[in-house]
Amino acid sequence: MQTKNNAHVRRGILALAFGAMILPFSASAADPELLNVSYDVARELYKEINPAFIAEYKKTTGETVNIKQSHGGSSKQARSVADGLEASVVTMNQANDIDMLADRGLVAKDWARKFPNNAAPYYSTMVFLVRKGNPKGIKNWDDLAKPGVKVVIPNPKTAGNGRYTYLAAWGSVIKKGGTEAQARDLVTRIFKNVPILDAGGRAATTTFTQRQIGDALVTFENEVQMVRGEFGDDFEVVYPATSILAEAPVAVVDKVVDRRGVRKQATAYLNFLYSEQGQTIGAKHFLRPRSQAVYKKFEANYKPIALFSVDEVFGGWKQAQKKHFDDGGEFDKIYQTK
């Protein structure tokens, strides 16, 4: 009897743990249900995408779909899916996380060819949020490395925007014709100025905006624009001279959708992100849409900036992961010297 009770308690704890990070949208258990496991700062985007898709899918098929959301640091979320979180789709902020799921046999090896634009319906880049008046005069990546400057960046081991920030700073040196040693030096000095490594992008935003820690927050363009919209004149957005192309890739989790019989709905959900309505919602959330027509409507939101890709500077995500973020890689060596 004690063993049975303990089992019930363990199941209850697991349910609470997953429930704490999953946001339900609709409630009928009889309808097909999707779980979108996504990165930290995409909560508001999918809170708007989900009802729009549900209404459109109901209109075209007559079927109601329930959707739940789960959010956290991108790499942490991917590991949760690998460990058994039953995602129907994953909507991440870096290809590396989906590649890991493909290596585990959960996602198709050719997932990037299943949808247009390398299965990335939106893209962004890394910019700086600074306090009103920019008192530290932060304009470019080098300024983040100056003595006395405190920079808030989420942990590159768990958060996609932390990883993009690291690579953007490193690549800014290479794109100017600098050496690997010079790039390593800059990134080392920047991370010496990081007072706390939050696990995800939203936690880092809270650290900077609400806990008032740091002189600059480095995160996605769409995140800093939303913060600016919420807090008004308290902050300013600074665009560095160059930054990294930050794509937001998506994939169907094949093993889950086939077992649950929801492949059709999951595929339609991701295709909706490419529709005019889906692209417009993304643009309203300051993501850069793939649709040129939608981009043109929202062009005033996007400051021109020279972007380089992970492929261009680092030889792709797999090489970048192995060299910089695997255990014992460059980031571990850099941060241990902090």
C-alpha positions as CSV (number, residue, x, y, z in Angstrom):
1,M,0.0,0.0,0.0
2,Q,2.9,2.4,0.9
3,T,4.5,1.7,-2.5
4,K,1.3,2.4,-4.4
5,N,0.8,5.7,-2.5
6,N,4.4,6.7,-3.2
7,A,3.8,6.0,-6.9
8,H,0.8,8.2,-6.9
9,V,2.8,11.0,-5.2
10,R,5.6,10.7,-7.7
11,R,3.1,10.9,-10.6
12,G,1.5,13.9,-9.0
13,I,4.9,15.7,-8.6
14,L,5.8,15.0,-12.2
15,A,2.4,16.3,-13.4
16,L,2.9,19.5,-11.4
17,A,6.4,19.9,-12.7
18,F,5.3,19.7,-16.3
19,G,2.1,21.7,-15.6
20,A,4.1,24.6,-14.3
21,M,5.7,25.3,-17.6
22,I,2.8,24.3,-20.0
23,L,0.2,26.8,-20.8
24,P,-3.1,25.4,-22.0
25,F,-5.1,27.2,-24.7
26,S,-8.3,25.1,-25.1
27,A,-9.9,22.5,-22.9
28,S,-12.0,19.8,-24.7
29,A,-10.3,16.5,-24.2
30,A,-12.2,14.9,-27.1
31,D,-10.5,17.2,-29.6
32,P,-7.0,16.5,-31.0
33,E,-4.3,18.2,-29.0
34,L,-0.9,19.6,-29.8
35,L,1.9,20.6,-27.5
36,N,4.2,23.3,-28.8
37,V,7.6,23.1,-26.9
38,S,9.2,26.4,-27.6
39,Y,11.9,28.8,-26.4
40,D,11.7,31.3,-23.6
41,V,10.8,34.6,-25.1
42,A,8.2,33.2,-27.6
43,R,5.4,33.0,-25.1
44,E,3.5,36.1,-26.3
45,L,4.0,35.2,-29.9
46,Y,2.3,31.8,-29.6
47,K,-0.4,33.1,-27.3
48,E,-1.5,35.1,-30.4
49,I,-0.6,32.5,-33.0
50,N,-2.6,29.7,-31.3
51,P,-6.1,31.2,-31.3
52,A,-5.6,32.5,-34.8
53,F,-4.6,29.0,-36.1
54,I,-7.4,27.3,-34.2
55,A,-10.0,29.6,-35.8
56,E,-8.5,29.2,-39.3
57,Y,-8.3,25.4,-38.9
58,K,-11.8,25.2,-37.7
59,K,-13.0,27.4,-40.6
60,T,-11.2,25.2,-43.3
61,T,-11.7,21.7,-41.8
62,G,-14.5,21.9,-39.3
63,E,-12.2,20.4,-36.7
64,T,-11.3,22.0,-33.3
65,V,-7.7,21.6,-32.2
66,N,-6.4,22.2,-28.7
67,I,-2.9,23.7,-28.2
68,K,-0.7,23.8,-25.2
69,Q,2.5,25.8,-24.9
70,S,5.7,25.0,-23.0
71,H,8.5,27.6,-22.7
72,G,12.0,27.7,-21.3
73,G,15.6,28.1,-22.5
74,S,15.8,26.6,-26.0
75,S,18.5,24.0,-25.3
76,K,16.8,23.1,-22.0
77,Q,13.5,22.6,-23.8
78,A,15.1,20.4,-26.4
79,R,16.6,18.2,-23.7
80,S,13.2,17.9,-22.1
81,V,11.7,16.6,-25.3
82,A,14.6,14.2,-25.7
83,D,13.9,13.0,-22.1
84,G,10.3,12.4,-22.8
85,L,8.3,15.6,-22.8
86,E,5.7,14.7,-25.5
87,A,6.0,17.7,-27.9
88,S,4.0,17.5,-31.1
89,V,6.1,20.3,-32.6
90,V,9.2,22.2,-31.5
91,T,9.6,25.9,-32.3
92,M,13.1,26.7,-31.2
93,N,15.5,29.6,-31.7
94,Q,18.5,27.6,-33.1
95,A,18.9,24.7,-35.5
96,N,21.3,23.0,-33.1
97,D,18.5,22.0,-30.7
98,I,16.4,20.4,-33.4
99,D,19.5,18.6,-34.8
100,M,20.0,17.1,-31.4
101,L,16.4,15.7,-31.5
102,A,17.0,14.4,-35.1
103,D,20.1,12.6,-33.8
104,R,17.8,11.0,-31.1
105,G,15.4,9.8,-33.8
106,L,12.5,12.0,-32.7
107,V,12.6,14.4,-35.6
108,A,13.4,13.7,-39.3
109,K,17.0,14.0,-40.3
110,D,16.0,16.3,-43.2
111,W,13.7,18.4,-40.9
112,A,15.1,21.6,-42.4
113,R,13.8,20.7,-45.8
114,K,10.2,20.0,-44.6
115,F,9.2,23.6,-44.6
116,P,10.4,26.7,-46.5
117,N,13.5,28.8,-45.6
118,N,15.3,26.0,-43.8
119,A,12.1,25.5,-41.8
120,A,12.6,28.9,-40.2
121,P,9.5,31.1,-40.7
122,Y,10.9,34.1,-38.9
123,Y,14.4,35.4,-38.0
124,S,15.8,38.0,-35.7
125,T,19.3,39.2,-34.5
126,M,21.1,40.1,-31.3
127,V,21.0,43.8,-30.2
128,F,21.5,45.7,-26.9
129,L,19.0,47.1,-24.5
130,V,20.6,49.9,-22.4
131,R,19.3,52.3,-19.8
132,K,17.8,55.7,-20.7
133,G,20.5,58.0,-22.0
134,N,22.9,55.1,-22.5
135,P,25.1,56.4,-19.6
136,K,28.0,53.9,-20.4
137,G,28.1,54.9,-24.1
138,I,27.6,51.4,-25.4
139,K,27.6,51.3,-29.2
140,N,29.3,48.1,-30.3
141,W,30.5,44.7,-29.1
142,D,33.8,46.1,-27.9
143,D,32.0,48.4,-25.5
144,L,30.5,45.4,-23.7
145,A,34.1,44.4,-22.7
146,K,35.1,47.7,-21.1
147,P,36.0,47.7,-17.4
148,G,33.1,48.8,-15.2
149,V,30.4,47.7,-17.7
150,K,27.9,45.1,-16.5
151,V,26.3,42.9,-19.2
152,V,23.3,40.6,-18.8
153,I,23.4,37.6,-21.0
154,P,21.6,34.3,-20.5
155,N,23.7,31.1,-20.1
156,P,24.9,29.9,-23.6
157,K,24.8,26.3,-22.3
158,T,21.0,26.5,-21.8
159,A,19.6,29.4,-23.8
160,G,19.7,30.0,-27.5
161,N,20.0,33.8,-27.2
162,G,23.0,33.3,-24.9
163,R,24.6,31.1,-27.6
164,Y,23.8,33.6,-30.3
165,T,25.2,36.5,-28.2
166,Y,28.5,34.6,-27.7
167,L,28.7,33.8,-31.4
168,A,27.7,37.3,-32.5
169,A,30.5,38.8,-30.4
170,W,33.1,36.3,-31.6
171,G,32.0,36.7,-35.2
172,S,32.1,40.5,-35.0
173,V,35.9,40.2,-34.7
174,I,36.3,37.6,-37.5
175,K,34.1,39.7,-39.9
176,K,36.5,42.7,-39.3
177,G,39.4,40.5,-40.3
178,G,40.5,39.7,-36.7
179,T,42.0,36.4,-35.6
180,E,40.5,33.6,-33.5
181,A,42.8,34.7,-30.6
182,Q,41.4,38.3,-30.8
183,A,37.8,36.9,-30.9
184,R,38.5,34.7,-27.9
185,D,39.9,37.7,-26.0
186,L,36.9,39.9,-26.7
187,V,34.4,37.2,-25.7
188,T,36.4,36.4,-22.6
189,R,36.4,40.1,-21.5
190,I,32.6,40.4,-22.2
191,F,31.8,37.4,-20.1
192,K,34.0,38.7,-17.3
193,N,31.5,41.6,-17.2
194,V,28.5,39.2,-16.8
195,P,27.3,39.4,-13.2
196,I,24.8,36.5,-13.4
197,L,24.0,33.8,-16.0
198,D,20.3,33.2,-16.0
199,A,19.1,30.0,-17.5
200,G,16.8,31.6,-20.2
201,G,16.2,34.8,-22.1
202,R,13.1,35.9,-20.2
203,A,14.8,35.4,-16.8
204,A,17.7,37.6,-18.1
205,T,15.2,40.3,-19.2
206,T,13.7,40.2,-15.7
207,T,17.2,40.5,-14.2
208,F,17.9,43.6,-16.2
209,T,14.5,45.4,-16.2
210,Q,13.0,44.5,-12.8
211,R,16.0,43.6,-10.7
212,Q,17.9,46.6,-12.2
213,I,21.1,44.6,-12.6
214,G,23.5,45.5,-15.4
215,D,24.2,48.3,-17.9
216,A,23.2,46.4,-21.0
217,L,21.0,43.4,-21.9
218,V,22.0,41.4,-25.0
219,T,19.1,39.5,-26.5
220,F,16.9,39.1,-29.5
221,E,15.8,42.2,-31.4
222,N,12.1,41.2,-30.9
223,E,12.6,40.8,-27.2
224,V,14.2,44.2,-26.6
225,Q,11.6,45.9,-28.8
226,M,8.8,44.5,-26.7
227,V,10.6,45.5,-23.5
228,R,10.9,49.0,-24.9
229,G,7.2,49.0,-25.7
230,E,6.3,47.9,-22.2
231,F,8.6,50.2,-20.2
232,G,8.7,53.2,-22.6
233,D,11.4,55.7,-21.9
234,D,13.3,53.7,-19.3
235,F,15.4,52.0,-22.0
236,E,17.0,52.5,-25.4
237,V,17.8,49.9,-28.1
238,V,21.3,50.0,-29.6
239,Y,22.2,48.2,-32.8
240,P,25.9,47.1,-33.1
241,A,27.7,47.5,-36.5
242,T,27.3,43.8,-37.2
243,S,25.4,41.0,-35.7
244,I,24.3,37.4,-36.3
245,L,21.4,36.0,-38.3
246,A,19.2,34.3,-35.6
247,E,16.7,32.0,-37.3
248,A,13.8,30.5,-35.5
249,P,13.4,26.9,-36.9
250,V,10.5,24.6,-36.4
251,A,9.9,20.9,-36.8
252,V,7.2,18.2,-36.3
253,V,8.2,15.6,-33.7
254,D,7.5,12.5,-35.8
255,K,7.3,9.8,-33.2
256,V,4.9,11.8,-31.0
257,V,2.5,12.9,-33.8
258,D,2.3,9.5,-35.4
259,R,1.6,7.8,-32.0
260,R,-1.1,10.4,-31.2
261,G,-2.5,10.6,-34.7
262,V,-2.0,14.3,-35.0
263,R,0.5,14.6,-37.9
264,K,-2.0,16.4,-40.1
265,Q,-2.8,19.0,-37.4
266,A,0.8,19.5,-36.4
267,T,1.9,20.1,-40.0
268,A,-0.9,22.5,-40.6
269,Y,0.0,24.4,-37.5
270,L,3.6,24.9,-38.7
271,N,2.5,25.8,-42.2
272,F,0.2,28.5,-40.7
273,L,3.4,30.3,-39.5
274,Y,4.2,30.9,-43.2
275,S,0.7,32.2,-44.1
276,E,0.1,35.9,-44.4
277,Q,-1.8,35.9,-41.1
278,G,1.0,34.0,-39.4
279,Q,3.7,36.2,-40.8
280,T,1.8,39.3,-39.8
281,I,1.5,38.1,-36.2
282,G,5.2,37.4,-36.2
283,A,6.0,40.9,-37.5
284,K,3.7,42.5,-34.8
285,H,6.0,40.7,-32.3
286,F,9.0,42.3,-34.0
287,L,10.2,39.1,-35.6
288,R,11.5,39.6,-39.1
289,P,9.1,37.7,-41.5
290,R,10.1,35.8,-44.6
291,S,7.2,37.2,-46.6
292,Q,8.5,40.3,-48.5
293,A,5.0,41.7,-48.6
294,V,4.6,41.5,-44.8
295,Y,8.2,42.7,-44.3
296,K,7.5,45.8,-46.3
297,K,4.4,46.6,-44.2
298,F,6.5,46.5,-41.0
299,E,9.8,47.8,-42.5
300,A,9.9,50.7,-40.1
301,N,10.3,48.2,-37.2
302,Y,13.6,46.8,-38.6
303,K,16.7,48.8,-38.6
304,P,19.1,47.8,-41.4
305,I,22.1,45.8,-40.0
306,A,24.9,43.7,-41.5
307,L,24.1,40.1,-40.6
308,F,26.4,37.1,-40.8
309,S,25.3,33.5,-40.4
310,V,26.5,30.6,-38.2
311,D,27.4,28.7,-41.4
312,E,29.4,31.6,-42.8
313,V,31.7,32.2,-39.8
314,F,31.6,29.0,-37.8
315,G,31.0,26.3,-40.5
316,G,27.5,25.4,-39.2
317,W,25.8,24.7,-35.9
318,K,27.4,21.3,-35.4
319,Q,30.9,22.7,-35.6
320,A,30.0,25.7,-33.5
321,Q,28.5,23.4,-30.8
322,K,31.5,21.1,-30.7
323,K,34.1,23.8,-30.5
324,H,32.3,26.4,-28.3
325,F,29.5,24.8,-26.2
326,D,30.2,21.2,-25.6
327,D,31.5,20.3,-22.2
328,G,35.2,21.4,-22.1
329,G,34.7,23.7,-25.1
330,E,35.7,27.3,-25.5
331,F,32.9,28.7,-23.4
332,D,33.7,26.5,-20.4
333,K,37.4,27.5,-20.7
334,I,36.4,31.2,-21.0
335,Y,33.9,31.2,-18.1
336,Q,36.2,29.3,-15.8
337,T,38.7,32.1,-16.0
338,K,36.1,34.7,-14.9
